[in-house]
Amino acid sequence: MNRIFAITAASEHVTVGGDGRGEITFTVTNSSARPLRGQLRVRPLGQTKGEWLSVAGETERAFSPNATQQVVVKVATPPGAPAGKYQFRLDAVSVINPDDDFTEGPTVDLEVKPTEAPKKAFPWWIIAAAAGAVILVVGLTWWLWPSSGTKVVYEDNTETTPNDKTKLPETVQVNRAAPAVASWDKGRLDIFGVGLDKAMYHKAWANAWYPSTGWEPHGGGFTGQLAVESWGINRLDIFGVGLDKAMYHKSFENIWQQVAWEHLGGQFSSQPVVASWGGRRLDIFGLGSDQVIWHKAWDNVWLPSQSAWESLGGQFISAPAVASWGPGRLDIFSVGLNKAMYHKAWA
């Protein structure tokens, strides 16, 4: 057996409560000097049921040499599952040579707690009374609303209007993190959001919505808002802070350039921001866990490196903001510990 992958778990223990839900993040690294295509397999141990366990996102992924990816394993036990202690692990196997090139991950303890006791019957008459009051208020509002007016009410990613009572067919529920949007040309928009499963979803506008219904999934696992930038036609770069607080990247240039998200290292407590002052140039900033602003650039290679970041110092309580007015110019702003605004420029 050749251990060409290194696997670590964020914790040695995961607990599922009365709702039967839980998850744990693993870090999988290609320890070899060659690109690999690996398959991720969750192995139930002992009395653990295989149907309780699943990998979030793609189970078969491309690993660059010495590259690291995060893998989220979700636990979902059915109602009535016996309470107790169980175990499982995550394995990584080479698709090309599965018999010789594979790694068994660390054993994780799974504690299943007793199912929640049935709740007392809810007094539905309260709902009926409240619904009647809401209908009355909405009816009066509709009656009194100016006939030429248009009112838009947003809930997650659906919208309704008094003059057009059609619900848009956007079925993906979104996380409370704000969406990110970029345009590489006139008449083109690309919108990105974080779903309730923490994965990224995408939709584009080019004279029509693509996909026409629903959203295009792109996997990953993120803690908050994404950042997106375009340096030219048919090019997009998306950045997000993963569940392990590291920065991750995916790019589009006529086609998606990575199957899995590219690990860029770091430890961050805020969403990233990104700017481009010209073709093939990107500058990414984020607030670190140490409240310092950190910087990384792409100029045909990652600077200072793929995993390292440049410290810009300071102590801040907000995510930074960045803009560029031309080649070789960047302006960065953030709110300090004293709640005052601070500025740093590159020229």
N, C-alpha and C positions, 0 to 999 in steps of 0.2 A: 504494500500500500504506500503510495506516494502522497504525502500531505501537502498538496500544492495550494490548498486554501488554508487560511487562518480564520477561525471563527470564535468570536467572543459574544457574551450576552450582557445586556445592560443590567441585569439582575439575575440572581440565582433562584429567584422565587417569584411566582405570579399567582394572584388570588382572584377567583371569580366569585362574585356575590350572588345574591338571590336572583339577579337578572341573568345569570349565566354568562356574562360577557367579560372579556379581559384581553390584554395584548401585551407583547413584550418585543423589544427591538434587539436584533442581533447585528453585529458588524462582521461582514465577510470580506476578506482580503485575498486577492490573487498574489500568492507569495512567489510566483515564478517570474521569470524575465520574458515570458512570451504571452501574447494575448490568448485568452481562453474563453470558451463558451461553457458556462456551468449551469447545472440544474440544481435547484434548491428543493430539498425534500424534508418534510417534518416527520419525524419518527416517533410514534407513540411507544411508550415503554410500560411494561407491566400490564396493569388493568386499564390503562388509558385507552379511550376509543379514538380511532383515527379520524372519524367524522367530526370530532370536536375541534380539530386543528386545521388551520389553513394559512397559506402564505398570501399576504396582501400584495396585489400586483402580479407581475410576471414571475413565473417559477423558473423560466429559462432565460438567462441573462448573459450579456457579453461583458467580460472583465478585461480591462487593459492591464498590461504588466504592472504589478505592484499597486494596482488600483483597489480602492475600498468602496463598498456599497453597504447601505443599511437595508436590512430585511425585517419587516414587521410580521410577526406570527400572531394571528388572531385566534382566540379561544372562544367557543360558543357551545356551552353545554345545554342539552335540552331540558325542559321542565321534568322534574322527577329524577334527574341524574343523582346517583348516590353521593352524598357528601363524603369527603375524605381527602387523602393525599395521593397524588399521582405524579408521574414524571414523563418528560418528553425531551427531545433534542432536535436541533436543526443540522442536517448534513448538506454538504456541497459536493457535487459529483461532476467530473468532466464529461461533457456530452460525447466527445470523440473517443475517450478511453475510460469508460466508467468503471471497469474492473480493477484498474491499477491506480488511477488518479482520482482520489476522493478523500474527504476529510469528515470525520464525525465531530460535531460540535459538542459543547459542554451540556451536561444534563441539567435541566431546569425543573425545579419542584413546582407542581401545580396543586394548589389547594382549592377544592370545590366546597363552598359553604352551603348549608341547607337552603332549600328553596324557600322564598318568602311565603309566610302564611297568607291564605286568602284574605283579602280585605273585605270589610263590611260593605254591604250594598250601598252604593252612592245614591243620595236623594235626587233622582233625576228631575223631580219637579222644579228644583232650583234652576237647572239648565233650561228647562222649558220656559220658565218665567223670564230668565235673562235673555233668551233668544227672542222672546216676544218684544222685550224692551229694545233690543238692538234693531229688530226689523222696523219698529216704530220710528226710531231715530233716523235710520237709513232712509226710510220712506219720506220723512219730512225733509231731510237734507236734499234728496233727489228732487222733490217737488219745488223746493225753494232755490235750487241751483240755477244760475243764469243759463238760458238755452244755448248761448254761444260759447259757454265755458267748457273746458276739458280738464277733468281732474284725474290724475294718475296716482294710484295707490300701489306701492311696491311691497311685496312680501317675498323674501328670498329672491328668486329669479323669475317670478311671475308678475304680471301686471293686469289690472282691469280698469276700465274707464266707464263713466256713466253713459257716454255716447256710443260706446262699443263694448258690449258686455262679453266679449270673447276672451277666454283665458289663453294666453300664449302657450304653445306646447313644449315648454322648457321644463323637463321633469327632474333634472338633477338638483337636489337641495344643496345649498352652498353654506359653507362655514361663515361665521360673522366677520371674518377678515374681508377687507375691501377687495374688489377685483383689480387686476392690472390690465392695461390696454396699450397697444402700440400700433402705429401705422407706418408701413414702408413705402406707401405711395397713395396718390389720390384715389378715393373709392375703395380702399382696402383697410380693414380693421381686424386685429387679432386680440381676443379677450381671453383672459386666464383667471381662474378662480380656484379656491381650495374647497373641496367638497367636505361633507360631514364625515367621510371616511379618511380625511386628511390628505387625500390624493389630489393631484392637479387635473383640472378639466379645461378644455379649450373649445372655442367656437370662433369662426371667422366670417367676415362680411366682405363679399366681392360681387356686388349687384344682387346677391341673395345670401341667406344664411347657410353656412356649411359647418357641421351637418345640418340638414333642414329641420330635424327635430332632435332633441337630446343634445348631449355634449360629447366631445371626443376625450376619452380618458388617457392620462399619461402617467399614471402610477405615482410613486414617491410617497413620502409622508412628511407633512409640513406643519409648523407650529403657528403660522400666521400668513400675512400678506406676501405675495410674490412680487418680483420686480421684473420688468421686461423692457428691452431696448432694441432698436433696429438701426444698423449702421448703413443700410442700403437696400435696394430692391431684393425681395425674396429672402431676406435675412432677419432672423429673430434670435435673441438670446434671453433666456429666462433663468432667474435666480431665486432660490428660496432657502430658508433655514429649516433643516430637517429636525426630526424628533430627537436626534442626538445633539442638537444645537450647532452642528457643523453646516457650512454652506454647500449647496448643491446647484448644479448647472445643467441645462439642456439647451441645444441650439437647433435651429432650422435654417437650411440653406438649400432651397428647392425641395429637399426631403429632410426628415428629422435625422440629425447626425449621430445621435446616440440612442440605443435601445433603452438603456438604463441611465439613471442620473449620474453625472460626473461629480465625484467627491472633491471639494476644494478646501477641506480642513477648516480650522478656526472654531471658536466658541462664541455664539452670538445670543443676545437677549432682545434684539429688535429685528424687524424685517429689513432686508437689504435695500439699497438704492443704487442705481446704475446710470451712467451717462456715456455718450460717445461723441468725441469731437471730430471724428472722421472715419473713413473706411478702415475696417479691421482693427479699430481701437475701441476698447471698453475700459471703464474705470468703475469698480464696485466698492461700496462702502457699507459698513455695518457697525452697530454699537455692540462691543464685546461684553462678555459676562463681567469683565472688570470695569465697565463703564467708560472704557477708552474707545475712540473711533479707530477702526482698522481698515486698511485699503489694500486692494489687489487690482492689477491691470492686466489686460490682454493686448499684446502687440506682436501678434504671430506666435508668441509663447506666453505662458503665464509668468507674471512678475510680482513678487520676487521668485516664486515657484508655484507649482500647482497646489501644494499644501500649506505654504508659508504666507503670512500676511505682514504688511508694513504698518507699524503703529504710528498714528498721528497725534498721540498724546491726548491731553485734556481729560475732563471728567464730566459726563453728560447724563441727562435723565431722559432724553428723547432720541428717537431714530434720527440720523442725519438727513439732510436734503442736499441735492447736488444739481448743478446746471453747468453747461458749457456754452459760451457765446462764439467759440471758434476754435480752430486747431491749436493745440498746446495750451488751452485755458480751461481751468476748472475752478468753481467756487462752491465751497462746502459750508453748510450752516447747521447748527444744533443748539439745543437749550442746555445750559450748564446746571450744576447742582444748586446754584443760587437763583435759578429760573430766568437768568438773563440770556440773551442771544449771543452766540459766538460765531466767528467767521474765519475761514482759512482759505487762501487762494493758491493755485498752482499756475505759473505762467513762465 
